[in-house]
Amino acid sequence: MEEISLKRFYIYRDGIQLGSTVSRESAVDLIYQYQAYETHPILRAQFSMIEGEEEFIPCPGYMKSRKKPSHPPICPMPSPSW
């Protein structure tokens, strides 16, 4: 099975992820847009950008035909005792 991976640029403001983009230029543009909303000159947020790779990992059996399982669930919900 072929693995799908994408190069991404993740944007963070004060340690919280705001989003991700495909190119570095669009990530910088997005940071500039967020910085334009900053109003207080002293309490401005710190922005950072991390380059990473997003990888899609399919669930086992994802590509198999979707048949109704012939076995009961592994962890059935307990029935209430009230």
DRENVEXMI-546847 format. One record per residue: residue in one letter; y, z, x of N, C-alpha, C, O, CB in turn. Coordinates in pm, 1 decimal. Glycine has a CB too. Example, Ala and Ser with C-alpha at 12.3 -4.5 7.8 and 13.67 -1.06 7.14 Angstrom:
2
+---+----------+----------+----------+----------+----------+----------+----------+----------+----------+----------+----------+----------+----------+----------+----------+
! r !      n.Y !      n.Z !      n.X !     ca.Y !     ca.Z !     ca.X !      c.Y !      c.Z !      c.X !      o.Y !      o.Z !      o.X !     cb.Y !     cb.Z !     cb.X !
+---+----------+----------+----------+----------+----------+----------+----------+----------+----------+----------+----------+----------+----------+----------+----------+
! A !   -569.0 !    780.0 !   1319.0 !   -450.0 !    780.0 !   1230.0 !   -330.0 !    780.0 !   1320.0 !   -331.9 !    846.5 !   1423.6 !   -447.3 !    904.6 !   1130.8 !
! S !   -225.0 !    708.0 !   1285.0 !   -106.0 !    714.0 !   1367.0 !      3.0 !    787.0 !   1290.0 !    113.8 !    803.9 !   1340.9 !    -59.8 !    572.5 !   1408.4 !
+---+----------+----------+----------+----------+----------+----------+----------+----------+----------+----------+----------+----------+----------+----------+----------+
END
This chain:
82
+---+----------+----------+----------+----------+----------+----------+----------+----------+----------+----------+----------+----------+----------+----------+----------+
! r !      n.Y !      n.Z !      n.X !     ca.Y !     ca.Z !     ca.X !      c.Y !      c.Z !      c.X !      o.Y !      o.Z !      o.X !     cb.Y !     cb.Z !     cb.X !
+---+----------+----------+----------+----------+----------+----------+----------+----------+----------+----------+----------+----------+----------+----------+----------+
! M !   -117.3 !      0.0 !     84.0 !      0.0 !      0.0 !      0.0 !    124.3 !      0.0 !     88.9 !    132.7 !     74.6 !    186.5 !     -0.6 !    121.6 !    -95.8 !
! E !    216.7 !    -81.9 !     54.6 !    338.7 !    -96.9 !    133.0 !    436.9 !     16.3 !    101.1 !    463.0 !     46.0 !    -15.5 !    403.8 !   -234.2 !    105.9 !
! E !    490.4 !     78.3 !    205.4 !    589.3 !    184.0 !    186.6 !    728.2 !    122.4 !    175.8 !    761.4 !     28.6 !    248.2 !    583.8 !    286.3 !    302.7 !
! I !    807.8 !    175.3 !     86.2 !    944.1 !    128.1 !     67.5 !   1037.3 !    233.3 !    125.0 !   1030.8 !    349.8 !     85.8 !    975.5 !    100.2 !    -83.5 !
! S !   1123.4 !    193.9 !    217.0 !   1218.8 !    288.5 !    273.1 !   1355.7 !    222.6 !    281.2 !   1367.4 !    103.1 !    308.2 !   1173.0 !    337.7 !    412.6 !
! L !   1458.5 !    302.6 !    257.5 !   1594.7 !    253.8 !    257.3 !   1680.0 !    341.0 !    347.7 !   1667.2 !    463.4 !    346.9 !   1651.6 !    250.7 !    115.0 !
! K !   1765.7 !    279.1 !    424.2 !   1861.5 !    353.0 !    505.0 !   1976.0 !    395.9 !    413.5 !   2032.7 !    312.6 !    342.8 !   1913.6 !    266.8 !    625.7 !
! R !   2010.5 !    523.8 !    413.9 !   2113.0 !    576.9 !    326.0 !   2210.4 !    662.7 !    406.0 !   2176.8 !    714.3 !    512.6 !   2049.9 !    658.4 !    211.6 !
! F !   2330.9 !    676.9 !    353.0 !   2432.8 !    764.2 !    409.9 !   2467.1 !    867.9 !    303.3 !   2520.0 !    834.3 !    197.3 !   2560.7 !    683.1 !    455.8 !
! Y !   2436.5 !    993.9 !    332.5 !   2455.1 !   1101.9 !    236.8 !   2589.5 !   1169.4 !    261.9 !   2624.9 !   1198.6 !    376.1 !   2339.6 !   1204.6 !    246.1 !
! I !   2664.1 !   1193.8 !    154.0 !   2797.9 !   1251.3 !    164.5 !   2793.7 !   1394.1 !    113.0 !   2742.0 !   1420.8 !      4.5 !   2902.1 !   1166.8 !     85.7 !
! Y !   2849.0 !   1486.0 !    192.4 !   2852.1 !   1627.4 !    158.2 !   2995.5 !   1677.7 !    159.5 !   3076.6 !   1636.2 !    242.3 !   2765.4 !   1709.2 !    255.4 !
! R !   3025.7 !   1767.9 !     66.5 !   3153.9 !   1837.0 !     66.2 !   3123.0 !   1985.2 !     64.0 !   3060.4 !   2034.9 !    -29.6 !   3243.9 !   1794.4 !    -55.9 !
! D !   3166.6 !   2055.4 !    166.1 !   3142.4 !   2199.4 !    180.7 !   2994.3 !   2233.1 !    163.3 !   2960.4 !   2333.8 !    101.0 !   3226.2 !   2278.0 !     78.9 !
! G !   2907.0 !   2150.1 !    217.5 !   2763.9 !   2176.2 !    216.3 !   2691.5 !   2136.1 !     89.8 !   2571.5 !   2161.3 !     78.2 !   2741.3 !   2317.6 !    239.5 !
! I !   2759.2 !   2074.8 !     -5.1 !   2697.8 !   2032.1 !   -130.3 !   2697.0 !   1879.8 !   -134.6 !   2799.9 !   1815.6 !   -113.6 !   2773.4 !   2091.2 !   -253.3 !
! Q !   2579.2 !   1822.3 !   -162.3 !   2569.0 !   1676.0 !   -163.8 !   2643.1 !   1619.0 !   -283.7 !   2623.5 !   1662.1 !   -397.3 !   2421.3 !   1631.4 !   -166.5 !
! L !   2728.8 !   1521.2 !   -256.1 !   2805.0 !   1453.8 !   -360.4 !   2741.2 !   1321.6 !   -400.3 !   2750.9 !   1280.2 !   -515.9 !   2947.5 !   1430.4 !   -314.1 !
! G !   2676.4 !   1255.5 !   -305.9 !   2617.0 !   1126.1 !   -336.6 !   2562.7 !   1059.8 !   -212.2 !   2560.6 !   1118.7 !   -104.1 !   2718.2 !   1035.6 !   -403.3 !
! S !   2518.9 !    936.5 !   -229.0 !   2468.6 !    859.6 !   -115.8 !   2504.1 !    713.5 !   -136.6 !   2518.7 !    666.8 !   -249.6 !   2315.2 !    877.7 !    -98.9 !
! T !   2517.5 !    642.5 !    -26.2 !   2550.5 !    500.5 !    -30.5 !   2460.2 !    424.3 !     64.7 !   2388.8 !    482.8 !    146.2 !   2698.7 !    477.1 !      4.8 !
! V !   2465.1 !    293.1 !     52.7 !   2380.7 !    207.6 !    135.9 !   2444.5 !    180.7 !    272.1 !   2373.8 !    168.9 !    372.2 !   2353.0 !     75.6 !     64.4 !
! S !   2578.5 !    170.8 !    276.6 !   2644.9 !    138.2 !    402.3 !   2738.7 !    250.2 !    446.7 !   2785.1 !    330.7 !    365.9 !   2722.4 !      7.6 !    388.4 !
! R !   2765.1 !    253.1 !    576.0 !   2855.0 !    353.3 !    631.7 !   2997.5 !    333.2 !    579.6 !   3068.2 !    430.1 !    552.0 !   2852.9 !    347.6 !    785.3 !
! E !   3038.1 !    209.6 !    566.6 !   3173.6 !    179.2 !    520.8 !   3197.0 !    230.8 !    378.4 !   3302.2 !    287.5 !    349.0 !   3198.9 !     27.9 !    526.9 !
! S !   3098.7 !    210.9 !    290.9 !   3115.4 !    260.2 !    153.8 !   3110.7 !    412.7 !    148.6 !   3172.7 !    473.1 !     61.1 !   3006.9 !    201.4 !     62.5 !
! A !   3038.7 !    475.3 !    240.2 !   3037.4 !    622.3 !    246.4 !   3173.9 !    674.8 !    288.8 !   3223.3 !    772.4 !    232.3 !   2928.3 !    672.2 !    344.3 !
! V !   3234.4 !    611.1 !    387.2 !   3368.7 !    651.6 !    431.6 !   3469.9 !    629.6 !    319.7 !   3557.7 !    713.2 !    298.2 !   3410.9 !    572.7 !    558.4 !
! D !   3458.1 !    517.5 !    248.3 !   3547.6 !    492.2 !    134.7 !   3533.4 !    599.5 !     27.0 !   3632.4 !    643.9 !    -31.3 !   3519.2 !    354.2 !     74.6 !
! L !   3409.9 !    640.3 !      1.4 !   3386.8 !    744.1 !    -99.0 !   3446.5 !    877.5 !    -54.6 !   3501.6 !    951.0 !   -136.5 !   3236.5 !    759.9 !   -125.9 !
! I !   3436.1 !    908.7 !     72.7 !   3497.1 !   1031.8 !    125.7 !   3648.9 !   1025.0 !    110.2 !   3711.6 !   1123.7 !     71.6 !   3458.6 !   1052.9 !    275.5 !
! Y !   3708.1 !    909.8 !    139.9 !   3853.3 !    893.6 !    122.8 !   3894.6 !    911.7 !    -23.5 !   4000.0 !    968.6 !    -51.8 !   3897.9 !    755.0 !    172.9 !
! Q !   3811.6 !    863.5 !   -116.0 !   3842.5 !    881.9 !   -257.3 !   3840.8 !   1028.9 !   -296.3 !   3928.8 !   1075.5 !   -368.7 !   3744.1 !    804.4 !   -343.1 !
! Y !   3739.8 !   1102.6 !   -247.9 !   3733.8 !   1245.7 !   -276.5 !   3850.8 !   1320.1 !   -210.7 !   3906.6 !   1412.5 !   -269.7 !   3600.0 !   1303.9 !   -228.1 !
! Q !   3887.7 !   1279.7 !    -88.6 !   3998.7 !   1345.3 !    -20.2 !   4131.1 !   1321.0 !    -92.1 !   4221.2 !   1404.4 !    -83.6 !   4008.1 !   1296.5 !    123.9 !
! A !   4144.7 !   1210.9 !   -161.6 !   4267.5 !   1182.4 !   -235.6 !   4288.8 !   1281.3 !   -350.0 !   4402.1 !   1302.7 !   -392.9 !   4264.1 !   1039.9 !   -290.1 !
! Y !   4180.4 !   1341.8 !   -399.9 !   4191.8 !   1440.2 !   -507.1 !   4226.4 !   1580.3 !   -457.0 !   4260.8 !   1667.9 !   -536.3 !   4063.2 !   1445.2 !   -584.4 !
! E !   4217.4 !   1601.5 !   -326.5 !   4250.0 !   1732.9 !   -269.7 !   4400.0 !   1756.9 !   -283.7 !   4480.3 !   1672.3 !   -244.4 !   4206.1 !   1742.2 !   -119.5 !
! T !   4438.1 !   1871.2 !   -339.3 !   4580.1 !   1896.4 !   -365.9 !   4640.8 !   2001.4 !   -274.5 !   4759.0 !   1992.8 !   -241.3 !   4598.3 !   1939.1 !   -508.4 !
! H !   4562.5 !   2100.3 !   -233.2 !   4618.5 !   2208.3 !   -151.7 !   4600.0 !   2175.9 !     -3.6 !   4487.7 !   2151.2 !     40.2 !   4551.6 !   2344.3 !   -186.6 !
! P !   4709.1 !   2175.7 !     74.9 !   4697.2 !   2134.9 !    216.3 !   4616.2 !   2231.9 !    302.5 !   4557.8 !   2190.7 !    402.7 !   4834.6 !   2120.1 !    276.0 !
! I !   4611.8 !   2359.9 !    265.1 !   4538.6 !   2457.2 !    347.1 !   4393.5 !   2471.6 !    301.7 !   4304.7 !   2490.4 !    384.8 !   4608.1 !   2593.5 !    342.0 !
! L !   4368.6 !   2463.3 !    173.1 !   4235.0 !   2486.7 !    118.0 !   4156.2 !   2357.2 !     99.0 !   4077.2 !   2345.5 !      5.3 !   4245.9 !   2559.5 !    -14.6 !
! R !   4177.2 !   2262.3 !    185.7 !   4105.2 !   2135.0 !    175.5 !   3957.4 !   2153.1 !    209.9 !   3921.0 !   2235.2 !    294.1 !   4168.6 !   2029.8 !    268.3 !
! A !   3874.2 !   2075.1 !    143.1 !   3730.1 !   2080.0 !    165.1 !   3693.7 !   2007.3 !    294.5 !   3767.1 !   1920.7 !    342.2 !   3655.0 !   2018.1 !     45.7 !
! Q !   3579.5 !   2044.6 !    349.2 !   3525.7 !   1978.7 !    467.6 !   3421.0 !   1876.7 !    422.5 !   3327.4 !   1911.1 !    350.2 !   3464.0 !   2082.7 !    567.5 !
! F !   3436.9 !   1753.2 !    464.7 !   3344.2 !   1647.5 !    427.5 !   3258.5 !   1610.9 !    547.9 !   3304.1 !   1615.3 !    662.1 !   3420.0 !   1523.5 !    374.3 !
! S !   3134.2 !   1574.9 !    520.6 !   3045.5 !   1528.5 !    626.9 !   2956.5 !   1418.0 !    571.6 !   2939.1 !   1403.3 !    450.7 !   2959.9 !   1645.6 !    684.1 !
! M !   2901.4 !   1341.6 !    663.9 !   2816.6 !   1228.6 !    628.3 !   2693.4 !   1234.5 !    717.5 !   2704.1 !   1251.9 !    838.9 !   2892.5 !   1091.5 !    644.0 !
! I !   2577.3 !   1219.8 !    656.6 !   2451.5 !   1222.4 !    730.8 !   2378.7 !   1091.1 !    706.2 !   2361.7 !   1048.4 !    592.0 !   2363.0 !   1344.3 !    688.9 !
! E !   2336.2 !   1028.2 !    814.4 !   2258.2 !    904.6 !    803.1 !   2110.6 !    942.8 !    794.7 !   2060.5 !   1019.8 !    876.7 !   2285.2 !    807.9 !    924.9 !
! G !   2042.4 !    888.7 !    695.5 !   1901.2 !    921.0 !    678.2 !   1825.8 !    803.6 !    621.3 !   1880.4 !    694.9 !    602.1 !   1884.2 !   1042.2 !    588.4 !
! E !   1700.0 !    827.7 !    595.0 !   1615.6 !    722.6 !    540.8 !   1547.3 !    776.0 !    416.0 !   1479.0 !    878.3 !    419.9 !   1511.4 !    673.7 !    645.5 !
! E !   1566.2 !    706.4 !    307.3 !   1504.2 !    743.6 !    180.9 !   1372.3 !    670.9 !    170.3 !   1365.7 !    549.7 !    191.0 !   1596.1 !    710.8 !     60.0 !
! E !   1267.2 !    744.2 !    138.1 !   1134.4 !    684.8 !    133.2 !   1070.9 !    713.6 !     -2.2 !   1070.7 !    827.9 !    -47.8 !   1045.7 !    738.4 !    247.9 !
! F !   1018.0 !    612.3 !    -65.4 !    949.1 !    627.8 !   -192.1 !    802.7 !    655.3 !   -164.8 !    735.4 !    576.6 !    -98.2 !    966.4 !    502.6 !   -281.1 !
! I !    752.7 !    767.9 !   -216.7 !    612.4 !    804.1 !   -199.7 !    549.3 !    805.8 !   -338.5 !    577.5 !    896.0 !   -417.4 !    596.2 !    943.5 !   -127.0 !
! P !    465.1 !    708.4 !   -369.8 !    406.9 !    702.9 !   -504.0 !    304.9 !    813.9 !   -525.7 !    240.9 !    862.1 !   -432.2 !    341.5 !    567.4 !   -527.6 !
! C !    292.3 !    852.0 !   -650.3 !    194.6 !    952.3 !   -689.5 !     55.3 !    892.5 !   -675.0 !     36.8 !    774.6 !   -705.2 !    219.6 !   1001.5 !   -835.0 !
! P !    -44.7 !    970.9 !   -629.2 !   -180.0 !    916.0 !   -619.7 !   -227.8 !    869.6 !   -756.5 !   -211.6 !    940.1 !   -856.1 !   -277.3 !   1020.4 !   -561.6 !
! G !   -285.4 !    753.5 !   -760.6 !   -332.9 !    697.8 !   -885.3 !   -224.2 !    632.7 !   -967.4 !   -248.9 !    593.0 !  -1081.3 !   -398.0 !    803.3 !   -965.0 !
! Y !   -105.5 !    620.5 !   -913.4 !      6.3 !    561.9 !   -985.9 !    -18.9 !    415.2 !  -1017.6 !     20.2 !    366.4 !  -1123.6 !    134.6 !    576.7 !   -905.8 !
! M !    -83.1 !    346.4 !   -927.0 !   -105.3 !    203.4 !   -944.9 !   -230.2 !    176.0 !  -1029.1 !   -251.6 !     62.2 !  -1071.1 !   -117.7 !    135.0 !   -809.1 !
! K !   -312.8 !    277.5 !  -1054.5 !   -432.0 !    257.1 !  -1134.7 !   -392.5 !    238.6 !  -1280.7 !   -281.5 !    272.6 !  -1321.4 !   -529.8 !    375.4 !  -1118.9 !
! S !   -483.3 !    185.3 !  -1356.5 !   -454.2 !    166.9 !  -1499.1 !   -438.6 !    303.2 !  -1565.0 !   -505.8 !    399.7 !  -1528.7 !   -566.4 !     84.6 !  -1569.3 !
! R !   -350.1 !    308.9 !  -1660.7 !   -321.3 !    434.0 !  -1728.6 !   -420.2 !    453.3 !  -1844.0 !   -397.0 !    407.0 !  -1955.7 !   -174.9 !    436.2 !  -1780.1 !
! K !   -529.9 !    522.1 !  -1815.1 !   -628.0 !    552.7 !  -1917.5 !   -614.7 !    700.4 !  -1953.6 !   -564.5 !    780.5 !  -1874.6 !   -772.5 !    518.8 !  -1869.3 !
! K !   -659.2 !    734.6 !  -2070.9 !   -659.0 !    873.5 !  -2112.4 !   -762.7 !    947.1 !  -2027.6 !   -875.8 !    900.1 !  -2014.9 !   -689.2 !    887.7 !  -2265.8 !
! P !   -725.6 !   1063.4 !  -1968.6 !   -822.5 !   1134.1 !  -1884.3 !   -940.7 !   1183.3 !  -1967.7 !   -923.9 !   1225.5 !  -2082.1 !   -755.0 !   1252.9 !  -1812.1 !
! S !  -1058.8 !   1177.5 !  -1909.6 !  -1179.8 !   1219.1 !  -1979.3 !  -1208.6 !   1367.6 !  -1958.6 !  -1306.6 !   1419.5 !  -2012.0 !  -1298.2 !   1136.2 !  -1932.5 !
! H !  -1125.3 !   1435.3 !  -1882.8 !  -1144.8 !   1577.8 !  -1855.7 !  -1027.2 !   1657.5 !  -1912.3 !   -918.5 !   1602.6 !  -1930.1 !  -1159.9 !   1603.6 !  -1703.1 !
! P !  -1047.7 !   1785.2 !  -1940.5 !   -935.9 !   1867.3 !  -1990.6 !   -835.6 !   1894.3 !  -1878.8 !   -868.0 !   1875.1 !  -1761.6 !   -987.9 !   2001.4 !  -2049.2 !
! P !   -714.7 !   1938.5 !  -1912.8 !   -616.2 !   1969.8 !  -1809.4 !   -668.3 !   2075.8 !  -1712.1 !   -749.3 !   2160.9 !  -1748.7 !   -486.0 !   2017.6 !  -1873.6 !
! I !   -620.7 !   2069.0 !  -1588.5 !   -666.9 !   2163.1 !  -1486.3 !   -621.6 !   2305.1 !  -1517.6 !   -699.9 !   2399.3 !  -1505.7 !   -615.8 !   2121.3 !  -1348.1 !
! C !   -498.0 !   2320.7 !  -1556.9 !   -442.1 !   2452.5 !  -1586.2 !   -392.1 !   2455.7 !  -1730.8 !   -272.7 !   2438.2 !  -1754.9 !   -327.0 !   2487.1 !  -1487.3 !
! P !   -481.7 !   2477.8 !  -1826.8 !   -433.8 !   2480.8 !  -1964.8 !   -343.5 !   2601.1 !  -1988.7 !   -356.5 !   2704.8 !  -1923.7 !   -551.8 !   2483.3 !  -2062.1 !
! M !   -252.5 !   2584.8 !  -2082.9 !   -161.4 !   2693.8 !  -2115.6 !   -240.4 !   2803.9 !  -2187.3 !   -318.7 !   2775.0 !  -2277.7 !    -42.4 !   2643.1 !  -2204.1 !
! P !   -219.9 !   2929.6 !  -2147.3 !   -289.3 !   3038.1 !  -2217.8 !   -231.8 !   3053.6 !  -2357.8 !   -111.7 !   3037.4 !  -2379.3 !   -277.8 !   3171.5 !  -2139.5 !
! S !   -318.2 !   3084.7 !  -2451.1 !   -270.8 !   3103.7 !  -2587.8 !   -204.3 !   3240.4 !  -2598.7 !   -249.8 !   3335.6 !  -2535.2 !   -387.4 !   3090.5 !  -2689.9 !
! P !    -98.7 !   3252.1 !  -2676.9 !    -29.3 !   3380.3 !  -2689.0 !   -118.4 !   3484.6 !  -2752.7 !   -201.0 !   3453.0 !  -2838.4 !     98.5 !   3364.6 !  -2770.3 !
! S !   -101.9 !   3607.8 !  -2711.2 !   -186.9 !   3717.6 !  -2761.5 !   -122.7 !   3790.4 !  -2876.7 !   -172.5 !   3896.4 !  -2914.9 !   -217.5 !   3816.4 !  -2650.7 !
! W !    -17.0 !   3741.4 !  -2933.6 !     47.3 !   3809.8 !  -3045.8 !      3.8 !   3755.9 !  -3169.6 !     47.5 !   3801.2 !  -3275.4 !    191.9 !   3803.0 !  -3039.8 !
+---+----------+----------+----------+----------+----------+----------+----------+----------+----------+----------+----------+----------+----------+----------+----------+
END
